[in-house]
Amino acid sequence: MSLAALDERLVKRRMAKHTRRTYAEVAGRLFRANPDTGDAPTADAVIAFAETATRGRPIGTVLPTRAAVKHYLIAALGFSEEEAQEALPSARGRPHRLRDSLSPEQLTTYYRVIDTLRPGAVRTILALLPRTGLRIGEACGMRASSVEQRGNTTLLRFRGKGDKERVVPLTTAAKAALTEYLEAFHLSDDYLFPGLMRGHLTPEAVRKTMRRLRTVSPSLGEITPHVLRHTWATGALRAGVDLRTVQAAMGHSSVNTTMRYLHPDTDMLVAAMERAGG
């Protein structure tokens, strides 16, 4: 019952399937940690679980765990948003190693490698991610109707994380990759990137191909879809795009979140020092 209430809340908030799955896994751990509390662990037990599960953990573990527990408190135990935020431990966590973006040289290698892949949805998504800053769930779940033309500009209009409307204009290279895909695959499905059976292509299908890329080209390092999102943000910074514009393009509610995606490389730091030193 409680897990069903949690999933119902996540569905209403239009959260991606993989996010709902992650939160359900956290809730499952909560129930296993409290086997004697029946179908609905008490608020005290839930909060104690959150404190134990996040203590000394990397921030990348703390944040989804904390978010899952917060949604559980609201959906299953009737907490308000403010009450849940106040009851939970802070999201400090153990400092996590920065998730690097690809260097310009790595990005060149990346594009060369994905050009060798079989044409199709996966290759197109891999071509779009570092050129748009899209989340992998947003890209995979994109509707065919999301592609709009405004004069000479092609853009994607969709509802992203938190049910916020996003508009992402495509660069010349991103537009070329999408156009090649659309011309080769005449879509009748509602989804821009339909799955093999039904629904849309899954993020895991894209991640599986990315794991192969790491084997084919070890110089790409621990590349993931989220690394490509960081890569877009860092590229925007390198190009002189202001922080508020990057925030809007990435769909962040807070500019503080955007700042975590920006990784000045050595050349950028040298240029900044030169400007500062006169």
C-alpha positions, 0 to 999 in steps of 0.5 A: 500500500505504502509503496503504491502510494509512493509510485503514484506520487512519482507518476503524478510528478511525471518522473522518469521510469528509471528515477521511479525504479531508483526510489522504489529500490530505496523504499525496498531497503527501508522496508527490509530495514524495518521488518517488524513494522508491517506495511508502513514503517513509522516516521521515526523509523523512516527518518532513522533509516535515512540518517543511517543510509546517508551517513558518510556516503558520497553525495551522489548516494545521499541525494537520491536516497534523501529524495526517495525518503522525502517522497515516501514521507509525503506520499505514505505518511502525510508529511507536507513538503516543508515537514519532510525537508525539515525532518530529514538529515542535511544533504551534505554527504561525503565529498564525491569525486567530481564527475569530469566532463570530456576534454575537447580531445576526448570529445573529438574521439567520442564523435569519431567512435559513435560515427562507427555505430549502426545508424538508429535511435541509440547513435542519434541520442549519443550524438545529441547528448553532448550537443544539447545537455539533455538528461538521458531520460529526457532524450529517450522519452522524447515525443515525436511532436516535441520537434518543432521548426521555428524559421531556420531553427529546429528545437525540442519542446518537452516537459522535463524533470519536475514537469517543467517545460523546456525548449532546447534549440538544436545546433547545426550538428545536432540538427544534422544528426536528428535529420539524418535519423528522421529521414532514414526511419519513418516514425509512426510511433508517438515516441521520437525514439521508440523501443523494440517492442513498445514505448520508448527506447530505455536509458539502459539500452543507451548505457549498454552501448556506452559501456561498449564504447569504453571498451572500444576506446579506453581514452574516453574514461568512465563515460556515461550519459551524465558525463555528456551532460557535464560536457555540454555545460562545460562547453557552454562555459568555455564558449562564454555562455552566461550562467543563467542561460546555462541554467535555463538550458539545463532545466535547473531550478537553482543556479547552485545546481548548475554550478556543480556541472561546470568544470573549468579546464586548464586552458580556461584557468590559464586564460582567466589568470592571464586576464586577472594578472594583466 
